[in-house]
Amino acid sequence: MPLEPANIKETKDGRLLLTRTEVRSLQGDSHLGHVFPDGPKPTGQRYCMNSAALRFIPKENLDKEGYGQYRKLFP
């Protein structure tokens, strides 16, 4: 699930054998990846995001990098 759903847009993509959802950034319209409906429970969703669209930030650096509001998501 996206942390900030308001920052993405999703469109149905039926070009392959399995219907999938394309995920794009709302502001930049860049392709972030796809969501497939064949994932594990409880959601049944499988996220296939492009690694170039991701930025790893260690938990201990969340505040320093401006992502402190998400600290509660990490045990």
C-alpha positions as CSV (number, residue, x, y, z in Angstrom):
1,M,0.0,0.0,0.0
2,P,1.3,3.5,-0.7
3,L,2.2,5.7,2.2
4,E,0.6,8.7,0.6
5,P,-2.2,7.5,-1.8
6,A,-2.8,11.1,-2.9
7,N,0.7,11.1,-4.5
8,I,0.0,8.3,-7.0
9,K,-2.5,7.4,-9.7
10,E,-3.5,4.0,-10.7
11,T,-4.9,2.8,-14.0
12,K,-6.0,-0.7,-15.1
13,D,-3.6,-2.3,-17.6
14,G,-4.9,-5.3,-19.5
15,R,-2.2,-5.6,-22.1
16,L,-0.8,-8.9,-20.7
17,L,-2.6,-12.1,-19.8
18,L,-3.2,-11.0,-16.3
19,T,-5.0,-7.7,-15.6
20,R,-2.8,-5.5,-13.5
21,T,-2.8,-2.0,-12.2
22,E,-0.2,0.5,-13.3
23,V,1.1,2.8,-10.6
24,R,2.4,6.3,-11.6
25,S,3.5,9.3,-9.6
26,L,0.8,12.0,-9.7
27,Q,3.1,15.0,-10.0
28,G,5.8,13.7,-12.3
29,D,3.7,11.0,-14.1
30,S,6.7,8.6,-13.8
31,H,6.0,4.9,-14.0
32,L,6.6,3.3,-10.6
33,G,5.5,-0.3,-11.2
34,H,2.4,-2.5,-11.2
35,V,0.1,-4.2,-8.7
36,F,-1.2,-7.7,-9.5
37,P,-4.3,-9.3,-8.0
38,D,-2.5,-12.6,-7.3
39,G,-0.7,-11.9,-4.1
40,P,-0.8,-13.3,-0.6
41,K,-3.5,-12.9,1.9
42,P,-4.9,-10.7,3.5
43,T,-4.9,-8.2,0.6
44,G,-4.4,-10.6,-2.4
45,Q,-2.2,-7.9,-3.9
46,R,1.4,-8.3,-5.2
47,Y,3.4,-5.2,-5.7
48,C,6.0,-5.2,-8.4
49,M,7.7,-1.8,-8.1
50,N,10.7,-0.6,-10.1
51,S,13.8,-0.5,-8.0
52,A,14.8,2.8,-9.6
53,A,11.6,4.3,-8.2
54,L,12.5,3.4,-4.7
55,R,14.9,5.0,-2.2
56,F,16.0,3.0,0.9
57,I,16.2,5.0,4.1
58,P,17.4,3.2,7.2
59,K,15.0,3.4,10.1
60,E,17.5,5.3,12.2
61,N,17.7,8.0,9.5
62,L,14.0,8.7,9.0
63,D,14.0,11.9,11.0
64,K,17.2,13.2,9.5
65,E,15.9,12.6,5.9
66,G,12.5,14.2,6.6
67,Y,10.4,11.1,7.0
68,G,10.0,11.1,10.8
69,Q,6.2,11.0,10.5
70,Y,6.5,7.4,9.2
71,R,8.6,6.2,12.2
72,K,5.4,4.7,13.8
73,L,5.2,2.1,11.0
74,F,8.5,0.5,12.0
75,P,8.7,-1.7,15.2
